Amino acid sequence: MGRQLVGCAVGLGMLAVAQSAWPQSANSAEMVQLRVLMVNRAGARPEVVRAAERDTAAIYAAAGIQTIWVDPAPGGTPNEHVNLTVVLRPESAGVASTKITDASLGYAVTEPDARGQRGRLVWVFFGRVEKHAERNHIQISRLCGLVMAHEIGHLVLPAGHTESGLMRATWDLRSSLLQFFSSEQKDDIHARLAFTRGDLGGRN
């Protein structure tokens, strides 16, 4: 069973998380489901992981996306269907990409030419998240949730970053408030997920 929570590398430069108002979530009956397998290879405390999941779910709920978190199945048995996987890694060692810098907190493995969902794997470099969160005096779970939401965004939005908001390339942690997608980004996410569901529906 999934755990239901309704509610391109990102670096750390200077992002003011400046959304003071909490956008209203869409009606749950109208929400699109996004099933996410969470793999904790960093040894992060369960309560930290759950709090990060809640923050990520809140960001996507405001865009009309219902996040269903799925734990790895015991004994290596196949997991129920998931849309994508988030892996918390202790560091970036072993990840081969010229896009990952010393400031990168996460990375989304993307397929540039995909018309729908652009990939199915996100890495979060949890050791770096911990260091930056402690240095900036914000909750580790809050920064981890923002990084997860940003990197998942790369899988369900066109390539690239924006000048403001959640999908900025660099962040300034002068505030620990959540950020959210724009109305245009919300529409794009729904269109891409709808296209991907159509693709998946044709492969039985």
C-alpha positions in Angstrom: 0.0 0.0 0.0 1.2 3.5 -0.7 1.4 6.2 1.9 -1.0 9.0 0.8 0.1 12.5 1.6 -2.3 15.1 0.1 -1.4 18.4 0.8 18.8 19.1 -13.8 20.6 19.8 -10.7 19.6 22.3 -8.1 22.4 24.3 -6.5 22.5 26.5 -3.5 23.3 30.1 -4.2 20.8 32.7 -3.0 16.8 31.7 -3.3 14.4 33.6 -1.2 11.6 31.1 -0.5 9.1 34.0 -0.5 5.6 32.5 -0.8 3.9 33.6 2.4 0.4 32.5 1.4 -0.4 28.8 1.2 -2.2 28.1 -2.1 -5.4 26.2 -1.8 -5.2 22.6 -2.7 -7.4 21.3 -5.5 -10.4 19.1 -4.5 -9.0 15.6 -3.9 -11.6 14.2 -6.3 -10.1 16.3 -9.1 -6.5 15.5 -8.3 -4.1 13.5 -10.4 -2.1 10.8 -8.6 1.6 10.7 -8.6 3.1 7.5 -7.1 6.6 7.9 -5.9 8.9 5.2 -4.6 11.1 6.5 -1.8 14.5 4.8 -1.4 16.5 6.0 1.7 20.1 5.0 1.0 21.4 7.9 3.1 20.3 6.5 6.4 18.1 9.6 7.0 15.9 9.4 10.1 12.4 8.2 9.3 10.8 11.2 10.9 12.9 13.5 8.7 12.0 11.6 5.6 8.3 11.7 6.4 8.4 15.4 7.1 10.2 16.0 3.8 7.6 13.9 2.0 4.8 16.0 3.6 6.4 19.2 2.3 6.8 17.8 -1.2 3.3 16.5 -1.2 2.0 19.9 -0.1 3.7 21.7 -3.0 2.2 19.2 -5.5 -1.2 19.2 -3.9 -1.4 23.0 -4.5 -0.9 22.1 -8.2 -3.7 19.5 -8.1 -1.4 16.5 -7.8 -2.0 13.9 -5.1 1.4 12.3 -4.0 1.3 8.7 -3.0 4.6 7.7 -1.3 5.6 4.0 -1.7 8.2 2.2 0.4 10.5 -0.4 -1.1 8.9 -3.8 -0.9 10.5 -6.2 1.6 12.7 -8.9 0.4 13.3 -7.3 -2.9 9.9 -8.3 -4.3 8.5 -6.1 -7.1 6.9 -2.8 -6.0 3.4 -1.8 -7.0 3.3 0.5 -10.0 5.1 3.8 -9.4 5.5 6.9 -11.6 9.0 7.7 -10.5 11.7 7.0 -7.8 13.4 9.3 -5.4 16.7 8.1 -4.0 18.3 9.8 -1.0 22.0 9.3 -1.4 24.7 10.2 1.2 26.7 12.0 -1.5 27.0 12.4 -5.2 29.9 9.9 -5.6 29.2 7.5 -8.4 26.8 9.8 -10.2 28.4 10.5 -13.6 27.2 13.9 -14.9 29.0 17.1 -15.9 25.9 19.0 -14.6 26.6 18.0 -11.0 28.7 20.6 -9.2 29.9 20.9 -5.7 26.9 23.1 -5.0 24.3 20.6 -6.3 21.9 19.2 -3.8 20.0 16.9 -6.2 19.8 15.6 -9.8 17.0 14.5 -12.1 17.8 11.9 -14.7 15.9 13.1 -17.7 15.1 12.1 -21.3 15.3 15.5 -23.2 13.1 14.5 -26.1 10.2 12.9 -24.1 6.8 14.4 -24.8 5.3 13.5 -21.5 7.0 12.7 -18.2 10.7 13.3 -18.9 12.2 10.7 -16.6 11.7 8.4 -13.7 14.6 8.9 -11.3 15.6 11.6 -8.9 18.7 11.7 -6.7 18.9 13.8 -3.5 22.4 14.3 -2.0 21.3 14.1 1.6 24.7 14.8 3.1 24.8 18.1 1.3 21.2 18.9 2.3 22.1 18.3 5.9 25.1 20.6 5.8 23.4 23.4 4.0 20.3 23.2 6.3 22.4 23.4 9.4 24.5 26.2 8.1 21.4 28.2 7.2 19.5 27.3 10.4 16.5 25.7 8.7 15.0 22.3 9.1 16.7 19.5 7.2 13.4 18.1 6.3 12.2 21.4 4.8 15.2 21.7 2.6 15.0 18.1 1.6 11.4 18.5 0.7 12.1 21.5 -1.5 14.9 19.7 -3.3 12.7 16.7 -3.9 9.9 18.9 -5.2 12.3 20.8 -7.5 13.9 17.7 -8.9 10.6 15.9 -9.5 9.6 19.2 -11.3 12.4 18.5 -13.8 10.6 15.2 -14.7 7.2 16.8 -15.3 8.1 20.2 -16.8 10.0 21.3 -19.8 13.8 21.4 -19.6 15.5 24.3 -17.8 15.1 26.6 -14.9 13.0 29.7 -14.2 14.0 33.1 -13.0 11.8 32.8 -9.8 10.0 30.3 -7.7 10.6 26.6 -7.0 12.3 25.9 -10.3 15.1 28.5 -9.9 18.6 27.1 -10.4 20.0 28.6 -7.3 18.5 29.3 -3.9 18.9 31.7 -1.0 17.7 30.2 2.2 16.9 33.4 4.0 13.4 32.0 4.5 12.3 28.5 5.0 8.8 28.9 3.6 7.6 26.5 0.9 7.4 27.5 -2.7 4.9 26.5 -5.3 4.4 26.1 -9.1 2.9 28.9 -11.2 -0.5 28.4 -12.9 1.3 27.8 -16.2 3.6 25.2 -14.7 0.6 23.5 -13.1 -1.1 23.2 -16.5 2.1 21.9 -18.1 2.5 19.3 -15.3 -1.1 18.0 -15.8 -0.7 17.9 -19.6 2.6 15.9 -19.4 1.2 13.5 -16.8 -1.9 13.0 -18.9 0.2 12.3 -22.0 2.3 9.8 -20.0 -0.8 8.0 -18.6 -2.1 7.6 -22.2 1.3 6.1 -23.1 1.2 3.7 -20.2 -2.4 2.7 -20.9 -1.3 1.4 -24.3 1.3 -0.9 -22.8 -0.5 -3.8 -21.2 
